[in-house]
Amino acid sequence: MIKLLEYMAFSKPIIAFDLPEHRVSAGDAAVYAEPNSESDFAAQIIRLIDEPEKQKLLGKIGRERIEANLSWCHQENNLINVYKQLFL
């Protein structure tokens, strides 16, 4: 999961298996492959290789998602509140 966020922070296009946790993190910044299907994952890579503009768009969407919602400054209070609920 951390790698996914790092790729988004560096404006890299993402291909991920279609899992709930990937959808929550990447949203529209990824192309999704059928879960556990290596052949579909490979097919998505091949499709994306042939679409440089889509690569750029996915990278841009990912970077914007990090800046707007997922960076530390946006998530810090959420984490602190979870710790407070658990330990106080």
Residue pairs with C-beta under 8 A, 6 or more apart in sequence:
1 21
1 25
4 14
4 16
4 22
4 25
4 26
4 30
5 25
5 66
5 70
7 14
7 62
8 14
8 25
8 26
8 29
8 62
8 63
8 65
8 66
8 70
9 62
9 63
9 66
9 71
10 59
10 63
11 59
11 60
11 62
11 63
12 59
12 62
13 30
13 31
13 48
13 54
13 55
13 56
13 58
13 59
13 62
14 26
14 29
14 30
14 31
14 58
14 62
15 30
15 31
15 32
15 33
15 41
15 44
15 45
15 48
16 22
16 26
16 30
16 31
16 32
16 33
17 32
17 33
17 34
17 35
17 36
17 37
17 41
18 32
18 33
18 34
18 35
19 35
22 30
22 32
23 32
25 70
26 62
26 65
27 61
27 65
28 61
28 65
29 58
29 59
29 61
29 62
29 65
30 58
30 62
31 44
31 47
31 48
31 54
31 58
32 44
33 40
33 41
33 43
33 44
34 40
34 41
48 54
48 55
48 58
68 74
